[in-house]
C-alpha cells in the first residue's frame, strides 16, 4: 500500500488527520520530526474498538532518493496531501 507524504508537520495537519479517525503511531503525538506519512499502517479493528479498520499516521522525513520512495506519493501542498489521504483511506472507512 502506498502512503501520502508531505514535508510539513503542523498541529493543524495532525488535527485534520485525527478528525478522519487516523491515529498517531507514537503516543501521544507524532510531532517530533518534520514530515507526515498517512496512512502509515492499517489493521483490522478489534471487537472492542467499534471500527472495521484502524488507520495510523506517523511523522518522519522521506526522500525521493530513498530505496522505498516508490511507496509514497510526494505532496507539495497541504491540499494535495489531504486529497491523496482521502483517496487512500476511502476504501477503508468512507
C-alpha positions as CSV (number, residue, x, y, z in Angstrom):
1,X,0.0,0.0,0.0
2,X,1.2,3.5,-0.9
3,X,1.2,6.4,1.5
4,X,0.9,10.2,1.1
5,X,3.9,12.2,2.3
6,X,4.3,15.9,3.0
7,X,7.4,17.6,4.3
8,X,5.4,19.5,6.8
9,X,4.2,18.6,10.3
10,X,1.8,21.1,11.8
11,X,-0.7,20.8,14.6
12,X,-3.4,21.7,12.0
13,X,-2.5,18.8,9.8
14,X,-2.3,16.4,12.7
15,X,-5.7,17.6,13.9
16,X,-7.1,17.1,10.4
17,X,-5.8,13.5,10.3
18,X,-7.3,12.8,13.7
19,X,-10.6,14.3,12.5
20,X,-10.7,11.5,10.0
21,X,-10.1,8.9,12.8
22,X,-6.4,8.3,11.9
23,X,-4.3,7.7,15.0
24,X,-0.7,8.7,15.7
25,X,1.6,5.6,15.6
26,X,3.6,7.1,18.5
27,X,1.9,8.1,21.7
28,X,0.8,10.7,22.5
29,X,1.6,12.6,19.3
30,X,3.7,12.4,16.1
31,X,5.2,15.8,16.4
32,X,9.0,15.2,16.8
33,X,10.0,15.1,13.2
34,X,9.3,17.2,10.1
35,X,7.1,15.5,7.6
36,X,3.9,13.4,7.9
37,X,3.1,10.0,6.3
38,X,-0.5,8.9,6.1
39,X,-1.9,6.3,6.0
40,X,1.2,4.7,7.6
41,X,-0.4,1.4,8.9
42,X,-3.8,-0.1,8.5
43,X,-5.1,-3.0,10.5
44,X,-8.5,-4.7,11.1
45,X,-10.3,-3.3,14.1
46,X,-10.5,-5.4,17.3
47,X,-14.0,-6.3,18.6
48,X,-13.9,-3.6,21.3
49,X,-12.8,-0.8,19.0
50,X,-16.1,-0.2,17.2
51,X,-14.2,0.3,13.9
52,X,-13.8,-2.1,11.0
53,X,-10.4,-0.6,10.3
54,X,-7.8,1.3,12.4
55,X,-5.6,3.6,10.4
56,X,-2.4,5.2,11.7
57,X,-0.2,8.1,10.6
58,X,3.4,8.9,11.5
59,X,5.9,11.6,11.5
60,X,9.3,11.5,9.8
61,X,11.2,12.5,6.7
62,X,11.1,10.6,3.4
63,X,13.4,11.5,0.5
64,X,12.6,10.8,-3.2
65,X,16.0,9.1,-3.3
66,X,15.2,6.6,-0.6
67,X,15.1,2.9,-1.6
68,X,11.4,2.8,-0.8
69,X,10.5,6.1,-2.4
70,X,8.1,4.4,-4.8
71,X,5.9,3.5,-1.7
72,X,5.0,7.2,-1.3
73,X,3.1,9.9,-3.1
74,X,5.1,13.1,-2.5
75,X,2.8,16.0,-2.0
76,X,3.9,19.6,-2.3
77,X,0.9,21.3,-0.8
78,X,-1.5,20.6,2.1
79,X,-4.4,20.5,-0.3
80,X,-2.6,17.8,-2.4
81,X,-1.8,15.9,0.8
82,X,-5.3,16.0,2.1
83,X,-6.8,14.9,-1.3
84,X,-4.4,12.0,-1.5
85,X,-5.0,10.9,2.1
86,X,-8.8,10.9,1.5
87,X,-8.3,8.9,-1.7
88,X,-6.1,6.3,0.0
89,X,-8.4,5.8,3.0
90,X,-11.6,5.8,1.1
91,X,-11.6,2.1,0.6
92,X,-11.4,1.6,4.4
93,X,-13.7,4.0,6.1
94,X,-15.6,6.5,4.0
